[in-house]
Amino acid sequence: MSGRTWTAALVVIGDEILSGRTQDRNIAQVASWLNVQGIRLREVRVVADVPPAIGDAVTAMMAAHDYVFTTGGIGPTHDDITVDSIAAAMGVPVVIHPEARAILERYYETRGGITDARLRMARVPQGAELIDNRMSGAPGIRLGKLFILAGVPHITAGMLDALTGTLEGGRPLVSVTLGGFVPESEVADLLGATEKAHEGVSIGSYPFFKEGRVGANFVVRSEDEALAENCAAKLAEGLAAVGYETFSGGI
């Protein structure tokens, strides 16, 4: 349990997210994918389509984490400014990546051909590598520890799939959930004591209101599955001792 913890941050880019017109679905899928790679998503920032905001967010996150991911703003339109913003923040020019251009020319050969707008999707910060996109041709971009992904969730998922197994990480985090009609305020001390007694485990409490009653789901997390299971069993015993029934898997 004393191994290094690898961390990542996500920058979600787009006015449409901040305005509420579009609901972000990438945070959950990026977090889940990272966990399987043994990497913890520690921070998420949502920024508008404003170059300094994008650049500041990315550089700040890169200083604090092992990996940084961005979603959004790498399409063919004038308001897709993620590449330009990141290149400016890093002090490098934007160039047409020859392999990206070839990919797009092949993809659009039977779809009306390459255009200036479509060619925008071959633009990368100088020195970048490509991330395969089996869904729509236009590749993602890797620049060292920075991964620039599409904003459309199913395309994001494909790019993540292409990256699977290529990033160095630790052990995946496993979780065990208990749920019950338990007012969390009445068992806060028990939760804290149980967590403290099991080094390498964290317990999260998530309250709910159902069927006219208050309750909570308790999520026990650890890199060690046996340790998480043992801690969850002890927590269930402790809750039963003070009169609360719990259900494996949560409510």
N, C-alpha and C positions, 0 to 999 in steps of 0.2 A: 504493500500500500504506500510505500515511500517513493515510488517512481515519480518522474516529472509529469506535471500536468500541462498539456499543450492547449493553448487558447486561441480563439478566433473572434473576430468582430464582423458585423454585417452592416453595410451602409445601403439603405434602401433609398433609391433616388427617384423623385418624380413629384411634380405638382399634383398629379391626379390622386396620389396617395394622401397627401396632406389636405386636399380639398374634400376628401371623402367620396369622390366619384368612383374610385376604385378601392376595393378592399385587398390589402396585401395578403397573399397566401404563401409567400416565399420564406418568411421568417421560420415558420414551423418546419417546412421541408428542409431548409438549410440546417436548422438545428438538429433535426433527426439524422440527416445524412452525416453531419459532423460527428455526432455521438458514435455512430457506427465506425467512423475512422479513428476513434479514440481522441477526439478533439472537442473541447468544451466551447460552446458559444457563450461568451461572457458579456457581450455588449452589442446593442443594436441602436443605430441612429437613422432617423428618417430625415432627409434633406430635400429642399426644393431644387428645381432646375436652375440653380444659380451657381456659376462657375466657382467663385471663392468659397461658397458653402460646401460644395462637393470636394474641392481640393483640401480645405481645412479638415473636413471630417476624415477623409482618407489618410492624410498624413498623421493626424492625431492617433487614429486607430493603429496605424502601422508602427508607431512608436511604442504602443502599449501591448501588442499581441503578436503571436507567432504567425498568424495568417489573417488576411483581411479579404472579405468578399464584398462586391457591390452587385446590385441588381438594378436594371433599368437604364435607359438612355443610350443604347448602342444600336438603335435602328437606323433607318434610311432618311429620316426627316430632319428638318432644320433644328428642331428642339431636342434632338438626341445629341447631347453635349458632354456626355460622360468622358469619352476619350479625350476630347480637347481639354476639359477641366483637369483631369488627372495628369495629362502631359504637362500642362502649364505649371501645376503644383510641383511636379518633379523636375522641372527645368529641362525637359527633352522635347524635341519636335514631334509632330504627328506625321507619320509616313504611311504610304500604301504598302501593306505587307504582300509580297509577291505570291506567296502560297494562298493567302486569303483571296486575293484577286482571282487566282486560277480556280479556286473552289467555287466562287460566285459565278464565274464565267461558265463553268460546267453546269452549275445548278440552274442558271437562268437561260441556258442555251435553247431549251424548248419552252421557255416561259416569257418570251418577248425580248430576251437578250439583256446584256448588261447596260445599265444607264448610270448617269452621274449619281442619282439618288442611291441606287443599289451599290455603287462603288464605295459610297460612304461607309458601308459595313465592312470594308477591307482596311479601314484606317485604324492604326494602332499607335500607341506611344513607341517611339524608337526603342528597339531592344526587346520588344515583347515577343512572346511565343503565342501559339494559338491553342484554343481548347476546342475539341471536336464538337460539332453540332450536327447530329444525324437527323434532326427534326426539320430544320429549315435552311440549311446550307451555311448561313452566316455564322462564322465561328465566334466563340468567346475568346477572351484575351488573358494571358498570364504574364505578369511582370514581377518576377521574383516571388515574393510572399503575397502578392496582390492578385486576386482573381476577379476579372470583370465579366459578369454574366448578364444574360438577357433578363428582361423583367417579366416576360410572359411565362407563367408558372410551368407549363409543360415543356417549354424550351429550356428553362432553368434546370428542370429535373434531368433532361438529357445531357446537359453540360456537366452536371454533378456526376452523373453516371460515368461520363468519360473520364472524370478525375478520380474515380473510385480506386483506392489502393495506391495512389501516387503520392500522397502526402504522409509525412512522418507524424505519428501520433502515439498515444499511449493505449490504455485499455478502455474499451467501451464502458459507459456507465449503465448499470442495470438498475431496475426499479421494481419494487413490490408495493402494491397498493392495498390499503385497508380502508373500508368506509363504514360509517355508522351514523346514527342519529345522536351525535355527540356534540354538545356545545364546546367549541374549541377553547373558549375562555376558561372552562371548568377543568380542562386537562392540560393546560399550558405547562405547568410545572412537570407533569408526568412526561410530556413530550420532550422537554429539555433534558430531564434526567436520563431518559432512555437513550437519547442521542449521545449524551456525554459518556454513557457507559459502553458505547460501541464505537471505538475509534475507527475512522475511515468510513463512517456512515453519516448521512444527513437526512433529516426528516422534514418534509414540507407539509404544511397543513392548509387545506383548501376548503373553506366553508361553503355551504349551500343551503337553500331553503326549498324543501320539497314536501308535498303532501301536508302542508301546513305546519311543518316541523323544521327546526334547524338541525344541521348536521355538518359533517366534514369528512373529506377523504384525506387520508394520511399517506404520503408517498415516501417510502424509504429508499434511498439511493446509495449505491456503492459500486466500486469497481469489482468487488468480490461478491458474486451471487450468493454464496453460502452465508456470508456475513450479513447481507441484506435480508435474506430469508430468516436468519436467526434473530436479527433485531426486530423484524416485523412480528415474529412469533412472541417475543418478549413484550412488545408493545400491546399486542392483542391480549396477552395475559394481564398486563397492567390495567388495561381499560376494563376487562371483565371484572377485575378485583374491585373496581369502584362502580360497578353496576352497568357498564355499557357493552352491548353486543356489537361486534364488528363483522364485516363480510369481506372475504378475500376478493380482490379485484375492484373494490370500491362500489359506491352507489351512484 
